[in-house]
Amino acid sequence: MSDVGEHCRLHHSTIHVSVLYLDKIFRSGSIPRSQWQLLATACISVAAKYEEAEEHCPPIPDLLQLTKLADVGHTSLSFREGELRVLRHLGWRLRAIPPIHVVGYFLAKGVCFEDDSWQERGLVEKIPKYVKKYAEFFCNLTLQEHSFQQYLPTKLGAAIILASRVALQLEPRWKAELVRLTGYSESDISPIFQHVWNHYEEQFPGHGSRSISPRSVQASTF
């Protein structure tokens, strides 16, 4: 689904919403494997229509070709029927709040501060940009692991901000301004942060313990 989103130049949040839709559909009952690809692609289309400007919504023929649904006989009409099935499974309730929405709000308000320190020095100009890169990375990482869906989006979003600051070795890790912004103290989100960090180190062994610099972040491929 991420590959389709990137190819269609959709916002990351659109793909995150489509994954939430698909997960809800799978939890609603047994879905034959033969229908998975159609429903997944239909979820992307429905999410795009809800999240994106109209001109950014991928045309159905393009989706059929990109996902090779056309190769197995699907047409624009059968795809429309797939979209309708998605809407029915969701009970026509399309509002979804993935953690990436919450993280985007936190980033817009600002999660770096003038009195923060980086490796016992003042912040360099590009640190906020790298915090944003890490936050988006952690959002994508947690999206791929079902166990993170047990958490409130606001709590997971706050834990992702904490993980991003820790990854860049910003001090202090958490501060009063972030408590006011997120509504959570560090102790409130510590178990979720640890879950995020443990999963990060499992997927990228040794990376979490490295000394991070802005240059190394820029060179990383997320």
N, C-alpha and C positions, 0 to 999 in steps of 0.2 A: 504493500500500500504506500509505503514511503517513496518507493521508486516511481510509482505513478504520480504521486504528488509533486515530486521534484521535476519530472518530465513535463508536467502541466503547469509548473511554476505556481503551485498553490501555496498559501501560507502554511507554515508548520502547524499552526493551530487548527487548520481545516483537517489535516490528516489525523491529528490527535482526537478531534471530535468524531471523525469517521470510525476510528478504532473503538471509541466508547460506544458508538451505535452498534457496531458489529458484535462487540462483547455482550451488549444487552440482548441482542437477537439470539446469540448462542445460549445465553442463560435462560431464555424464554422457553426453550424446548429443544428437542433433537432435530438438527438440521442435516439433511442428507449431504454427504461430501460433494456430490455432483453439483450442488447449488452454492457452494462456498464462494467460488470466484465471482459468480454473478452478484451475489449479495454483497460481497466486499466492495466490488466496483460500484454497485448501486449506492452503497453507504458513502463512498467518496463523492459521488455526484450529488446526493442529497445534502451532504455536509457543505459542499461547495456552494450550493444554491442558498444555504442558510448563512454561511460565514463570509462568502466572497461577494465582491461587486459582480453584477450580472455579466459584464463583459469578460470577466476572468473565469467564468464557469466553463469547464472543458466541454466541447460538443460531444454528443453521444457517439457519432461515428468515429471520432478520434479515440474515445475510450474503448470502443469495441475493437479497434485495430491494435491499440497499445496493449491491451490485456489478452488479445487473441481470442476474445469471446466470439468475434465474427467467424473465426475458423471453425468453431463448433456449432455454427448455425444461428447464433443470436443476431437479431435485427434490432433496429431502433424501437420497434413495437414491443418486442419481448423484453428489451431493457427497461422500457417504461413500466412494464408489468413488474419487473424486478424492483424498481424504485417504489412502486405502490406497495409491494410486499414489505419492503423496509419500513415504510410509513405505518403500515398496519401493525407490524411487530412492535414498533415504538409507540403505538397508540397515538400517533400524530404529535407526540411531545418531543420536539426537536431541541429544546434548550438543554445544552450540556456545558459543564464547566470543567474542562480538564485543567490540571495544574499549570500548564503553559499559559493559560489565560491569567491566572493569579500571578505567576512569575512576571509576566509582561507588565502587569500593573505595578508590582513592586519595583521593577527595573525603571519604569517611567518616573516613579516617585524618587528614585535614587537609593542605592544600597551601598554606596561608597561615600566616605566623609573626609573632610579636610584633615582631621586629626587621626585618621587611620594611619597605620604604618605598614610598610612592606619590607620584610627582611631587615627590620630595625632602621629603616629609612623612610623618608616621606614618599608619598605615592608619586608614581610617574604618570604622565598625562593619559596614557592609553590603558591604565588599569581598569577603569569602568568598562571599556570595550571588551577586555578579556574576561571580566566577571560575567558579562552578557553572553560571551561565547561558551563559557563553562555552564552557565545556567541553562542555556538551550541544549547543550550536550546532555546534562543530567535529566532534563525533561524527556529527551528522546530515549535515553538509556532506561529510565523507569517506565516509559510507555511499553517497552518490549518485555517487561516482566509483570505477569499478572498479579503477583502478590502485593504490588504497590497500590492496587485499586482498593485495598481495604482502608486507606487513609482518606481523610477529608482533603479536598484539593487545596484548601488554604494552609493546612498543616504541612502537607507534602511540599507545597510551593515554598513555604518558609524554610523547610529543611533543605531544599535545593539551593536556596540563597546561602544558607549556612555552609553547605558543601562547596559551593563555588568560592566563598571567601576562604575556607580552609584549604582548598586546592591551590589557591594563589598565595597562601600563607599571609593573609591579611590579619592584622592584630588591631584591636581585640577581635576575636572571632564573631562575637555578637555584642550588641551594645544597646543602650537605652533607646536610641533613635529607631532601631530595628524592632524593638519590642512595641514601640508606639505604632510603627508602620504595619506590622504583621498581626499584632495582638497576641503574640506568643513570646514567652521567655525562652532562653536556651534550654532550660530543663524541660519545658513543655514539648519541644521538638527533638530532644536528644535521641530518644529511641528510634525515631524515623530517620534522623540524620545518620545514625549508625547503620541502619538497614541500607540506606542509599550508599554509604561509603563502603560497606562490606561488599555490596553487589558490584560497585565500581572496581574494587581491588580484585574481585573474582574474575571480572571480565578483562581487566587490564593489570595483570600481576606486576607488582612493583611500581606501577606508575604513581599510585597515591603517596608513596613515600619519597618520591624524588623531590629535589629542590627545584621549585618552579620559578621560571623567569618569564617576563612578557615575551621575550624572543622565543622561548621554547613553546609557549602557548601558541604563538603565531605560526610556528612550524608544525604544530600538531595537526593531525587530520582527524576531525571528529565525525 
